[in-house]
Each structure stands twice: as C-alpha cells, then as structure tokens.
Amino acid sequence: MTAELVRGQNHPLPGTRLEIRVSAGEPIVAGATLGDEQGRIRGVEWVAHPGSPTLPGLEVSKQAAADHRLAVDLDAVPDTAHRVSVLLALPVGVGGPVSFSTLAAPFVAVTGLDGTGVASYTITDLGAESAVVALELYRRQGGWKVRAVGQGYAGGLAEMLADQGLPGAAELAGTIDEAVAQGLARSVAAPPPRPADDARVRTGTAPQGRSVPQGGQGAPSSGQATPQGGQPGHIDRADQDQGRTAPTPPPAAPPQQPGGPVDYTHPGRRPTAPPPTAPPAQPGQAARPVAGDATGWSMDERLYNQVWGMFEDLARTTAAYRSAVDFADSRMEQEIDKALSDPRSRIGGAGDAARDTARAKHADLVGQARATLDRDLAQLAAEADVVEPALPPAFAAWSSPVWHAYRAPMEIPMALRLGDLHLPERIDLRIPMLVRLPLERGLWIDSGKALTNTFTDSAELRRLAVDSAVTHAARLLAAYPAGEFTVHVIDAAGSAAGAFAPLVSSGVLAGPPAAGAEGVSAVLAGLTQRVDLVQMAVRGGAADALPPDLDIAEQLLIVNDFPHGFDDRAVTQLRYLADEGPAVGVHLMMVADREDAVEYGPLLDPLWRALLRLTPVPDDHLADPWVGHTWTYEPPPIPAGSRILGQILDQVATARRNGGR
C-alpha cells in the first residue's frame, strides 16, 4: 500500500532500486543531487540534471517535460553520499510559467521497478517559488528512508543549489537552463487534440485523461512523454533492465469522480487545421468513425494523431474496467468479512445469505463495467476498421493494398510502424505501434531463450528474429527518399545468409554482409569514424569541411548473432555507436540473445538499455506503469505467399539507381 506523505513525514524504503515519478501538468525540469552527512553538495559532479543526466545510481530526464521518471539505484550511490535530493524547477526563458503558483500541485511518487507504490507526496502551498526540493532519500541505521520536503525557492535553481552548499551554483544553474532550452528547441511538439465532440466523450468509471494505477502510485502524468515524440512504444530504461519496454503513457489530465463522463481527448494537443467532419449520427447511435479524425496539417499527421488517440483510448477504458473489477473484488471481500465477523451470522443460513448477497453485488458491478468496456471497445474496433485501410505505407500493415502503389517518397514520414499492440480484453483490437523518425534509439530483436516459454524451438526463433530484422530494415529503406538511407550488415558467422538474401539480391546494401573478425572490425571502424567526423563538424560549425566522399545518408547497422566475432575493441565500438550514433544519423539494429553475452556481465547493461527491445513472435513484454497494463507486442507479419517484400526492395534499389525518379 502506498504511503501518502505530508511535508516533513518520512517512510522506510523496502528496496534500493526505485523509480521516482513526477507529474506537474506543465513542462518542468527534474534533477537530483547527492549530499554528504550535512546535506551539502561537494561539486557539480554530484548533480544530475538535463545537461548531465546520469550519476552513479541516478538517472534523470534530459529535458523539461510534464512528467518525469527518475531511475534510482541506492546500492550504486557513493558511500560518501548520505542523501539524494529530488529537485524540480520551472524552465527559464521559454515563455512558460514563472512560478509554481500558476500550476497544479506537483505530484511525486516513489515506486518499485514493477510499479508497486511505496510513497507519494503532493507538493501543496507553493506560491512565488520557481524551484523546489520535492523529496529526499537518506541513509538511516543501515537502510534508506524517503522524506517529503517541499522546500521552495523564489530564486530558482541558483538559490536552491546554493542553499545546498554547491560552489558555483549560479554557473551550474545557467548551464542547466541552457541545456533545457536546447532540449525544448529540439523536441517534437505533442500531437494536437482530437475533436472534442460528443463522439469523443464516453461514459465510464475511468478518471479523465488517464487512469490511475492501482495502489495509488499514480497521479496525473506523460511523455515522450510525451516527452518527445509522443508515440506508442516509448522505452523505459528501468523496465528495459528487466527486458521490458514501456509504451509512451498518456499526458496529464485532472482527475474526475467515478461515474461521470470520460473525456478521451488529448489535453496536451494544440489544434491546427480542422479535421474531416464525421457524418451525423442517428439518434441513439454513436457517431460513425472517420479516417483522419484528428487535427494536423496533412492527412498523414492527422492519421498519426488518430492512432495515438486510439492507443490512449484503449489504455484508459481498459484501466477503468480493471479498476472497477478490483473495486468490486475488494468490496465483496469486505462485505463477506464483515458479515462473518459477527458470530450471529454463523448460526443458521445468515452467513450463506450474506455471501450470496455480496457475490450478487459483485457480479452486478463487474457486469456494468464489462458492458461499458464492450461498448468502448466496439467503438474503437469500428474506428480501427476505418483507419487501417487509410494508413500511408510507413504506417500500414504489409497486407495493405497501399504497398502495391508504393513509390519512393520525396520526404521522410513522421513515423514508422514497427508492429501492433493489444491487450487481453480484446486481442483482435490492435493498435499500430508507431515510432517517430528519425529513430532516437536503436532496435534490439530479441532471439533469446527468454521467449522459449511460449516458443520452444530456439533455432526457429533465431531464424524468425533475423527475418524480423530484414522486414524492419525494408520498412526503413522504403520510408526514406532514394539514396538517403544506407544499410550495413554484420553476420560474423555467416549463419543468416539465407535471411539476408533479399537485401543482397536487390542491391540495397552498402556491401555484402561482413563476416569474420576482420569484416566486423572494418564495418565498425568505418561507422565509428563517420560518427566522429560528423560530431566534430557539428560542434565546430564546419559541416562544409566534411570529406567529399563521406556518405551523409542515414546509416543502419544490422548486427546478427552478437557477440560472435566481436572482441573487446569491437564491443566498445558497438556501444559507442549505440550511444552516440543516433544523434548524427547512425542507427543500430541488433539480432541477439542477451544470454549469449552474459560473460560481459554488467558491462553491456547500458547497451541493452539503449535499444528498443522487439520480439520476432507475439510477446507481452511492453510494461506500461502509468496505467498498470502489460501490452502484447506483435511483429508486423508478411502475408503467406506474398512477394511484397522483394518488390519493395527492388523499387528502393531502382529509385536509388535512377536518382529518386
């Protein structure tokens, strides 16, 4: 059960690996500091902030957002640090609020990695303050505790850091403000809202905006959060530690009393061009869905926003149903316990009657919740039936007829489909899993034994994993204009020659798959050098100084059967590409079983965390801690007997030879 703290109250921490979730409704900055026995910061190396987001045992967000998730491993905190303080501040110079008085009270929750609530704190009574120490985790008698602090500072970050004894507090505050401003300038705005018409308002028991996870550890929240990108399939690094991926949670919205209408509009989207108008509904019937039923400047943007809204709708209505069922279960247990605690009910049939009454109420509550869920799911299914045929190639399933009219695009689409997501309440209702382009992190196609609980043939699983990598690579190639995407393959043992044959025969590869240690070294050296050169050119403002023979197209490196053929130097280069490559257009796709690299121990943990984990078979590894769901990911299947993959690759190669014509 989550402890709801008030200012000054403390609570013991049951473990040392935690998440701290922050929700403020508006973009704010989140950071953390280490303090000694007196609570003083010894230097800038003890401050985790958007410009330097990691410290031993701490990881914070890289930019301002309405919602944050901070990762904490107290076992990794230096022994000289006795306190971890969680700091919140308003961005400076971006036109937003200048004090917390204009915002809803920030909410902070401490949870386990599985989302189990430990403690929460709503920071009230803030006025002119623009920075606040929300919580502190501190050592006490060999363990750790959390304390609700809520100490605000009208002087912002500089005053707050100075109060903790940091030398050069003003300079560091300026550095943080600059990093936040640059992050906001690079970030992708949250998608605009879906129309606020009656068709978008449904009756149910879920809170408005998003449902609160069980245990009380949730309060309004977002991300890419929509912090940055705002698409289904965002990765959560803490969950990735356990091989789990978190879809992007929905944005913050104020809570609503159960029983009232549920507004499924996205509160963070800004209206732009008007969407298509839905045909008028007949009396007593829901409005007929329309493809592009969202705002945006183009049809593709409208469809992207509509898919995003469908993902949110499914998450919320399912959370509402599960919450109602949990409430019904709890109420039935309480009523039965209360009835049986009276000795008089044990005489005669009074006890049986009480049980029957409680079970009847339970069945009625669950039935009402299921009816509401079925109604909402039917509406979403009808919308999916309309939206799916209208999706452009980058968003469409391989079975869509739109692929037969494919032509190389003139510009990069805003997103790419990597598969589908669904929940067990209705497995035939699938929401496209779209990720924004260009990719912000690499992909990991898991071919490992972790999936053998549902798929026992490990050799077949590895084959399917390579096939998956080829289909994802084909989608990426098809999404980019001719000549603007280059693919390299490392297959050190040559074990996947058959699977890579479509890429080889079509001529879309930069060269034949690299084999052996020498081939691995050559490919990695070339891509590492490209990253170094582009980084130096960007930092020095000398893009025109790049070598004329440098391939400036986006690069994708597919690595099969890692770590076979990799020595320590090659592993280091691969980690470097995973960390630094996406920012300069070099992306990584690994086909690997994590168990095969177990000999490297924690050395490779950052590598796995840096990649988006996908599976070659349906698997429920997508953890959504914001509403407590576990989403099932299903890879995009190619219809049996279809030749569409080869046709698309041939067209990509032809467009490249013809210069895009």
N, C-alpha and C positions, 0 to 999 in steps of 0.2 A: 504494500500500500504506500502511495506517495505521501510524504510528509509535506504539508503546506506551511511554509515558514513565514514568519513575520520578521521585521527588521530586528537584528541582533540575535535571533534564535539560531541554534546550531543543531546539527543532526549527524550521527555517525554514518560513514560511508561503508557499505558492505563489501566493496571491491576496489581495485585500483585502476581498472580500465573502464573509462566512463566517457559519456558524451554530455556536453552542456549545450542545450538548445535555447536559442534566444529568438523571441518574436517581438517585433515593435510596430508592425503595420506600415512603417516607412523605412527607407534605406538608412541604416546606421552603420557605424564602424564597430567591430568587435575585436578585442585583443586580450592578451593575458600577460601577466608579469610574474616573475619569480621574486620572492623576498626572503631575506635571511631571518634570523631569530627575532630581530627588531622590526621586521617587515620592510626593510629598506632594499631597494634595487641597487645592485652593485655596479651595473653598467648596462649599456644598450644591448649587450648580448643576453641579458635577462628579460628582454621584452619581445614578445611575439606579436606582430602587427601585420597589416596587409603588405607592407614592403618587405617584410622578412617573416613569413608566416609560420615557421617551424622552429622549435627549441626542443631540447631533449625532453620527451614526454608530453609535448604540447604541439598542437597544430590548429591554427585559426584560419578564418576566411581570408581570401586575397583581396577582397574589395567590399565596399558597402553593399548591404542588402537588407531587405525587410526581415529576413530570417537567417539565422546562422546555426551551424553545428560545429562545435569545437571538440576536437578529439583530445583526450587526456589519458596518459599512462603514468600514474603516480610512481610506479616502480622505476621508471626511467628518469624521473626528475633528479637532478644532482643532490647528493647528500647535504650539501651546504645550503640548499634551499628548503625553507621550512613553511613557505606559504605560496600559494598560487592564487592570484587575484584576477578576476574576470572583469574587464573594462569595457564600457560601452560609451560611444561618443557620436555626436552628430557630425556629418561631413561638413567641411568648411569651404565656402566659396563655390557651391554648386547650386545655389538658389533654393535650397531646401529649408526646413525649419531651423531656427537658430537657438531654440531651447526645447526641452522636453515638455514644457507646459502645453504645447500645441499638439502633442502626440498622445495616443492611448498609452496607458501604463505599460512599460516593457515587461514581458514575462520571461522568466528564466527557469529552465527545468534541468535537473541532473538525472540522467538515466544510465542504465547499463547498456552494453553494446547491443543487446537484443531488444532495446526499447522499454525495458521494465523501469517504471518510475522509482526514483529514490527520494528526491526532494524537489519542490518547486517554490518559486518566490515571485510575486507580482510587485514591482517597484512602484509604489504609490508616493504621492505628496511631492512630486518633482515640480519645480517651477522654472526659475531662470537658468537652471543648470543646463550645460551643454555636454557634460561628461559625467559619468557615474561609475563607481565601483559597485558592481552588482553582487557578486559573491566572492568569497574566499574559501579555498580549501587549505587546511592547515594540519600539521602533524600534532598529534596528541597521544601520549602514552603508547607509542609504538604503532599507532594507527593513524587514520586520517578522518577529519570531520569537515563538514561544509557549514558555513555561516552566512546568513543573509545580511548583507551590509547596507546597500542602498545609499552610500555616501556620494552626494552630488557636488559638482564644481562648476560654478558660473564661468570660471576662466578656462574651461575646456581641458583638452588633453595636456597642455603645458602645465597648468596648475595641478592637475591630478598627478602627473608623473613627478613633478617637483615635490609634492607632498609625500611621495613615497621615497624621496631622497635620491632621485636619479640625477647625476651630474649631466648638464647639457639637456635638460628636459625640453626647453623651448626648441632647440635644434631638432631633436628627435620628433617632437610634435609636428614641426614643419615638414619633415621627411615623410611622416605618416600621411599628412594631409595631401602632399603631392602625389604619393602612391595611390591614394584613394581617388583623387581627381583623374589620374591617368586611367585607373581601372574603370571608372564610370564612363570615361570617354570611349573606351574600347568595348564596353559591354553592349549586348544586344537588348533593346527595349523589350519589355514583356509584351506578349501579343495583345492586341486590342480586344475589347469585350464583345461577347456575343450579344445579339439583340435582346433588350430587356422587355420582351413582350410576354404575353400570357403563356405562350407555348414553352417558355423557359422557366416558368415557376410551377413547381410541383409541390404537392402536399406530402409531408412525411414527418419523420422524427429527427432527422439529422440537423445539426446546427447549420446556420447559414455559412457559406464559404467552404469550410471543410469540417469533417467530423473529428472529434477529439479522441485520441487513442485511449484505450482502456487503462485504468489505473490513474487517470488524472494527470498524466505527464504531458499532455498536450495542451496547448492553448493556441490561439490563432497563429498561423505560420506560413513558407515559400520556395523559392528558389531558383533556379539555376541558378536559383531559387527563384525563384525563377530567376535565381541569380543566374544566370547568364546563359541564356539560351532558352530556358523555359520549355523544355521538351520532355515527353515521357522518356525515361531511360537514363536519367542523370545518375552518376555514380556517387555513392557514398563511400569515402575511403575507409571509415571504420568498419562498415559492413564488408567491404572488399577484403579486409584482413581475414575474414572467415569465408571467402569465396562467395560473398553475396553482393548484390548490386541493388541500389535503391533508385526506383523511378523518381523523377522530379515531383516533389509534393506540390499541392495547390497553394496559392497565395493566401495571405491573411484575410480574414473577414470577421466581423463581430459575431459573438455567439448569439444564438437565438433559442428561445424557450421551446422545449419539445411540444409537438402538436401543431406548431404554426407552419406557415408555408416555407418551403425550402427554395431559396433563390439560387439557381445554379449558374448565374452569370459570373464571369471572372472579374473580381473587383479591381484588379491591377491593370486591366487593359484600357487603352485610350481609344476612343472612336476615331476612325479615319473616314474612308469612303463608305457610303451606305451599302449594306449587303443586299442580296436579292430578297425580294418580298415573297414570303410564303403565301400560298393560296389560302383564302379564308377557310377556317374550319367550320364544319357543320355543327349546329347546336348539339352539345353533349359529347362532342368528339374532340380529340387532341388535334392540334394543327398539323398538317402534313409537312414532313421534313423536306428541306430543300438543300441541295448541294451548294456549298459556299455560304452557308447560313452563319456568317461571322464577318467582321469588318476587316478591311485590308485594301491596299492599293491595287492589288492584282488578284485574279482568281486563285492562283497558287497560294498566295498569302492567306486568302480567306479560307481555303481548304485546310491549310496548315493550322490556322487558328481554330477551325471547327473540330479537327481531330484532337487538338489539345483540349478543347472544351468537353468533348466526349470522354476523354480519359478522366478528366476531373469529375464529370457527372457519374461515371461508373464507380469511381473510388468513393465518392460521397454517399451515393444511395446505398452501396453495399455496406459502408461503415455504419450508416443509420440502421440498416437491418440487423447487423451483428450486435450493435449496441442495444437495440430493442430486445433481441433474444437474450443477451446477457442480463438485462434488467429483469426480464420475465423469469429467467432461471433463478436469479438472486431472490426475487420476491417470493417465488414458490417455496424455496428453501426456508426463508424466514417465516412464512406463514405456517409451514409444517412444523418447524422447530418450536414456534410459539404455541401451537395447539398441543403438541406432545409434551411440552414442559409443564402443562397443567395436569396433575395426577388424575383429576376427574375425567379427563378426556380418554384415559386408558380403560375406563370402565364402559362396557357396552360397545356400541358402534360409533361413539363420538369421534374417536381418533380416525377411523376409516372415513367418516364423513368429512372431516377437516381435510384429510389428504385429497379426497376426491374433489372437494371444492377448490383447493389450491391448484390442483392439476387442470381443472376446467378453466380457471382464470389464466393459467399459463398457456394453455392451448389457444385461448381466445386472443391473448396478446400476441403470440407468435403468428397466429393466423392473420391478424390485422397487419403486422409488419411484413409478412410474406406477400400479402395482397398489394401493399404499397410498392414493395420491391419489384414484383412481377409487372406492375403497371409501368414503372420507370424503365425496367429492362426492356419491355416491349417497345417503348418509345425510342430507346437508344438503338435497339435492333433495327427498327424501321429507318432510323437515321443512317445507320451503318449501311443498310441496303442501298440507300440513295447516294451516299458519299463515295463508297468504294469504286463504283464504275466511273466516277468523275475525276478520280485522282490522276495527276500527271505521272509520267514514267518514274520519276525519282521517288514518288510516294506510293506507287501502285504495286500490287502483288504481281508475281511473274505470270500468273494466269490471266492478267488483264489484257484485253484486246489492244490497249493503248500501246503496248510494246511492238505490235506489228506495224505501227505507223511511226516507229522511232526514227528520229534524225538527231544528229549530234547537236546539242544545244549551243546557243550563242553566248550564254552566260551561266554561271553556277547557280543551281537552285538553292533555296534557303535551307532545305533539309533533305535527308535521305532515309529511306525505310530500311531498317535492319531486321525486321521481324514483326511479330504480333505479341500483344499482351492480353491475358484474360484471367478471370477469377473463377473459382469453382462453382459459384452460384449460377453461372450460365456460361459454360465453356465454349459454346458456339458464338458468343458475342465477343469478337476480337477487335481490339483497338490497334491500329498501326503504331509501331514503335518508331518514331521519327527522331533522328539526331541532327543537330544543326551542322551545316557545312560552312567553312572547312572544319574538319574534325579537330576538337580541342584536346583529345587524347586518343591513344592507340586502342586497338582491339585485341582481345585475347580469346581465341576459340579454344575452349577447354576440351581436350581429348582424354581427360583423365579418368582415373578409377572412381572419382567421387560420383560419377554418373552411373556406375555399374550396378547401383541398387535398383535401377529401372531398366538398364541396358547392359546385358551381361557379356556381350561379345566385344572385347576390348579392341581386337583388330578391326572389326567393322566400325566401331566408334571412331577410331583414328581415321579411317577412310572417310567417314561422313564429315569429320572435322575439317579435313583438307578440302573436300567438296564444298563445304560451307565457306571456307576462306576464298575459294575461287569465285563463288557466286557473289560474295560481298565485294570482291575486287572488281568483278564485272559491273556491278552497280555503280561503284565509284568511277570507273572509267567512263561509263555511259552518262554520268551526271555532269562531267566536265566538258568544256569545249575542246575541240580537237587539238591535240598537242599540249594541253595544259595539265596532264596528269601522266606520270611515269611510274611504272611498276617494276620492282626488282624482286627476285625470288631467291631465297637460300634454302636449298634442300640438301643438306650436307651429305646424307647417306644415299640420296637418290631414291628414297623409298616411295615418293609420291609422284613419280614421273607420269604415270597414267592420269592422275587427277589434274596435274598442271598442263596436260596436253592441249586443252582448248586455248589456254593463254599462249602457249608456244606456237601452235599451228596458225593461229590468227595473226601472229606477229605483233601483238600489243606489248610484249615485254621489252625492256631495255636491252636484254641479252638473255641467253639461256640460263636456266636455274643454276646457281652456283653450287658446286659440290666440293666436298673435301675441305680440310682446314685452310688450304691456300685460297680456295674460292670464297670461303667465309671471310677471310681476312681482307681480300681485295674489295668486296662489296662494302663491308663495314668501313674500311678506310676511306673509300670514295664518298660515302654519305656523311661520315664524320667531318671530312674536310669541307663538304658543301655547307654543313651547319656552321662550322667555324667561320667560313668566308662570309656567309650572309649575315651572321651575327656581327662580325666586325664592320661590315659595310653599313648595317643599320645603325649601330652605335656611333659610328664615325660620320654618319650622314653622307656617305660616299657610295651610294648604290651604283653610280656610273663607273666605279672603279672595279667592279666585278670582272673576272676573266671572261672574254667574249665566248669561250666555248663552254661556259658553265650552264648546265640545264636549269633554268629558273622555274620550270614547271613544278607543281606539287609532286612530291615523291612518296611512294608507298613501298615499304619493305615487308615482304611476307617471309616469315621465318618458320619453317616446318621442323618438327621433331627436336625442338630446343630441349636440352643444351648439347645434343650430339654435334660434334665437330667444333665446339666452342672452347677455347682456352680462357684463362683468366683475363687476358687482354681483350679478347673478343666480347666477353661478358660485360666488362667495364664499358666498352664502346656501345654495346646494345643498351645498357642502362642510360648512357649519355643521350643516345638518340631518343629514347622514350621520354626523358625529362625535357630536353632542350629542343628536340626536333619539331614538335607541333607548332611552336611559335614562329618557325621560319619555313614551314611547309614540308617537313619531313615526318611521315607518319609510319607507325609500326603496326603490323598485324602478326600476332604470334599464334601458331598452332602448337599447343604444348600441354603436357600433363605436368602439373606442378610437382607431383611426387617424383618425377624423373630428375628434378633439380634440387631434391631435398638435401643433397650433400653440401649445397651452398648455405644452408641454414638461413638465418635472418638477413644475410647479405642481399638476397633478391626480393625481400618483402616490399621494398619501395617500387621495384619493377612491377610486381603483380598489382600493387595498389594503383599504379599509374595507368593501368589499362582497363578498358571496359570489358568485363567478362561476358561472353556469349557462349552458347552451347549448341552443338550440332543436332541435338534432339530436344523435344519439349522438356523443360525443367523449371521447377518453381523456386528459383534462386534469387528472384528480384524482391528484396526486402523493402517495404515501404513503411518506415517507422512513423510517419506523420499520421497515418490513419490505421496503422496496425495490420496492413494487408501483406500477404506474400503473393506477388504476381507470378503467373506462369509465363515464361518466355517461350515462344515457338519460332524457330528459324523460318525464313521465307522459303517455302518449297517450290521447286520447279515441277510443273505437271508431268506425270509419267509419259514418256514418249515425245515430249516437247523438244524442239530444236532451237528454242528461242535464245538460249544462252550463246550458242555458236553464232547465230545470226546477228545478235547484238555485238559480239566481239568482232565479227567480220566488218560490221558497219563502222565500229570505232576505228578499226585499222584503216579502212578505206578513207574515212574522213581525215585521218591523220596524214595519209599519203597525199590527199588532194588539198591539203591546207585548210580543212574545215568546210570545203564546198560540197 
